[in-house]
Amino acid sequence: GQVTVLLALYRVAAFLPAQLDSIAAQDADWRLVVSDDHPDAGAAIVRRFAAAHQGRVELRAGPGRGAAANFLSMLAALPAQPGFVALSDQDDVWLAGKLSRALAALQGAGEAPALYCSRATICDAGLHPLGLTPAPRHPPSFRHALVQNLVQGNTAVLNPAGAALARQAAQGAGAGDGVRAVVMHDWWLYQLVSGAGGRVIWDPHPSLLYRQHGGNVVGANAGLRARLASARRMLLGRHREWSLATLHEMQRLRPLLTPEHRAVLDDFAALCGPGVGARLRALRRGGFHRRDAPSQALLWLAAALGRV
């Protein structure tokens, strides 16, 4: 089926043509929606691309409140029957067959909501490969999603049921200050789809060249430096801000969660709450886990210190 590609645009127009060309080269039927948070040279590039691909490109003004709000605004504006939906950054290069491979993986989910994501090849600004994004050690789950992200947004593709679920949830997030409770759109999608009992598919095959440069909103989370930065965020309380925002947002989405995952969310609320004993019991009871043993040990330490 047709795939609607949602691209959030914000400056850094120099890398945009390569990304657009890689979308155009896909062997799946695509249409492109670009939401521009800072109209500048990027808009002119999109208009030229649209002229070359008549009827397949829509350019609209973004909400101007950051990447998460931009993507959620596009998800909220999807039609009631959205079809397949892919997310795109502005500065990567998709590999040939990215969309068709994602669609093939999603076919196995049937009518249930499903979210596909994959590995990526980390590159420098000139697209010279530097390595691969890390692989998960455990299957995707809501218990993992509440404390750590697995989904790299620029690789994400939703099946029609997943896109309809995201549309419904994003419409509520756009009300008032609700969108500010969303830490990042890809993490939110992971929590939403897994919490609603949907399927999250992680593909070890890289689907794109993930360009690293000075303007990245979120860089590649790989290597010792990234691990130390994560530990610093957790011990200094930054991760706790994210957890409280996540708790607020998932409580808003509670009606969309399965009964089992509502109970998990209650344990997460206790993990974020007072009392060291209560927090440690909630961590054990809820089965919350991060990617590997060092990261899991850090989670236990943060729980003891009240920093989750």
N, C-alpha and C positions, 0 to 999 in steps of 0.2 A: 504494500500500500504506500500511499504518499507519506512523506516525512516532512513535518513542519520544523524547520531549524530556527531556533530562537537565539539571536546574537545580541549580546549587550555591548554597546559601543561607548567608549570613554577615552578620548584622545588617542595617543600612540598610533596615529594613522599610518605610519610608515610600514607597519607589518600587515596591515589590513588586506592589501591586494592579494598576497600569497594565500591568506586564509580563505578569501572569497573564491579564488581560483580552485582551491582544493575542494571546496563545497561543490562548485560547478562540475568538477570532474568525477563526482560520485556516480556510481552506476544505479543508484536508487532514484526514484521520482521524488524530487525535493521542491519545497517552496521555502523562502527565507523571510523572516521578520527581523528587522533590525530596530532596536530601541536605543536611541542616541541620547546619552545623558549629558553630553557637552558638545553641542554642534560646532564643528570646526571643519578641518580638511577632510575628516572621515566621512561626513555626509556627502560631499561631492564625489568621493570614491564610490560610495554605495549607489549614488544616482547613476554614475557611469556604468556600473555593474548591472543595475536594474534595466538600463536602456539596452544592454546586450542580452538580457534574459527577460524579455517582455512578459508581463503577467505573473512572474514568479517571485517578485521581491516587493516587500512593503517596508517603508522607512517611516518610523514614528518617533515622536519626542518621548524621552524617558522621564521618570519622575524626579530625577536629580537628587536621589538620596542614597547613592551607593549601589554596588553590584548586586547585593541580595535583593534590594527593593526593585531594581531594574528587572531582574529575572522574574521575581514574583509578580510584577505588574504584567509581564507578558504571559505568564501562566494563567493569571486571573482573567485575561482577555481572550483566552482560547474559546473557540466555539463549543457548544454543548457536546458535540460529537467530534472530539479533537483529532482522532487518528493517532498515528505515531508522532512523537515529539522528541527532537534532539536539542541539546544545549550546545552553544558554541562560544568560545572566547574569540577575541579579535586578532590575536597575535600568534596563533599556532598554525600548523599545517596538518590537515587530515590526510591520513594514508589512504591509498586506493582501496575501495571496498569496505571502508569503515562502516557506512550505514547499512549495507547489505549484510555484513557479518552480524551487526547488532540485531537487525530484524530477524535473521535466522535464529539467533539465540533466544529472542523473545517469543518466537512461535511456540516454544515448549511450555510457556506459562499459561496457555489457554486464555480463559476469560478473566483470570485473576489479575489484579494490578501487578505490574512488574517494572523493574528498573534495571537497565543494563549499564554497566560501567566497565572500564578496562584499565590495563596498564598503559603507560605512555613512555615514550623515549624522551628523556630530558636532554635538551639541547641548549647551546649558548645562543646569543642573539643572531649569530650567523648560521644557525641550524646545524652546527657540528655536534654530533652525539656525545653526551657526557655520561650516560648510564640510563637505568630504568627506574621508574617509580617503584617503591617497595611493594612486596606481595603480602597479603594478609596471612596470618597464621591460623585463623579460625573462620568458619563459615559466617556470612553476614547474619546479623541478628539485631533485634531491638535492644537487647541487653548490652551489646557492643555499641550500638548507634547512640545511646544516651551519653556515653562517656568518650567516644572517639569516632571520627569520621573515617569512612572507607571509600566513599564515592568521590571521584575526581570529576567535578562538574563539566569540564570541557570534553569528557568522554561519555557523558550520560545520555541515554536514550530511554524514553518511556513508551510502553505499549499503550493502546487506546484506553484501557481501564486505568492504568497508572496515570496517564495524562488527565483523565477526567477527575480522578481523585485529587491530583495536584491542583487542578483548576478550582475545585470546590474549596480546598483548604486555603489556597492563595487568596481567594476572594475575601475571606474573613480576615486574613493577615493584613490586607490593605486598609482596614478600617482603623482610623485614629493612629495611635502609636504602635499598633500591633506588630507592624513590620519590623520595628526596632528590636523585637524579641527574637528575630531570626538572625543567628550568628552568621551563617553563610547558607546560601540557597541549596548547595549540594548536600551539606550535612542535614539540612531540614528535609530534603527529599528522602534521604536514607532513613531518617527517623520516621517520617510519615509512612512510607511504603512498607517498611518492616513492621512498624507498629500496627498498621491496618491489616496485617496478616498477608501482605503481598510478598512477591518474590524479588530478591535482589540478586542479580547475576554479575559476578566479577569475572572478567575474561583476562587470562594471563597474557594474551597476545596484544602487543601495543597497537593502538588505533590511531595515534597521532604523534607528531613531533611537538613537544611541549617546550616552547621557547622561553628561556629565562633572560630577563633584561631588567633594567632599572625601574620599569613601570609596572611590574607584576603586582596585582592586588594580593595574591597569595602565591608564594613561590613553591617550588618542588619540596615536598616534605620528605627528604631523604638524607641519609648520612648522619655523622656524629654531630655536626653543627645543629641540624634540625632536632635531634634528640635532646641536646642540651637546652635548646630554646624551649622545647616542650616542657622540660623539667622546670625551667625557670618560670614559665607562665603558670604552671601549676602551683609551685611553692610560693610565688609572690601574690597569688590570688586572682590572676587574670582568668584562669580556667574556671574559677568559681563564679565569676561574672557570667561566663558563657553558660555554666550549668544552671544558674538561676534564670537566665533568659530562656534556655531550653525548657526548663520545668514550666515556666509561665506559658510558653507557646504550646507545649504538649498537653497541658491542662486545658487550654482552649480547644485543642483538637481531640480531647478525650472521647467525644461521641464517635469518632472515626476509628478508634482503637479497638482491638479485640478484647474480650473480657480478661484473658490471660495477660495481655499487655497493659491493661489498666492497673492490674495488681503489680506488675513490674514498675509502672510509673509511681505507684504509691511507695514502693521501696526506694525508688530514686528520690522522691521527696524527703524520705527519712534520711537518706544518704547526704542530702544537702542541708539537713536540719541540725538542731542542737543535740548535744550529748555525745561524747566520744563513743561510749558503748553502743548507743542506738545507731550511730553511723556505721560502726564496724559490723554490727549484726545485719543491718540493711544491705551492706556490701556483700556479705556472705549469702544472705537469703535471696537477694536479687540476682546473684550470679553475674554481676557486672564485670566486664573484662576488657582489657586493652590488648594491643597487638601482640606483645611478647612479654617474657618474664620480667625484664627490667622495667618496662612500662607499667606492668601490673603491680610490681613492688612499689612504684611511685604512687599508683592509685591508692594503695593501702596506707602509705605514709600520709598522703594528702587527706584521706578520710580521717585519720587519727588527728590531724592538725586542723580539721575543719576547712580545708582548702578545695574540696571537690566542688 
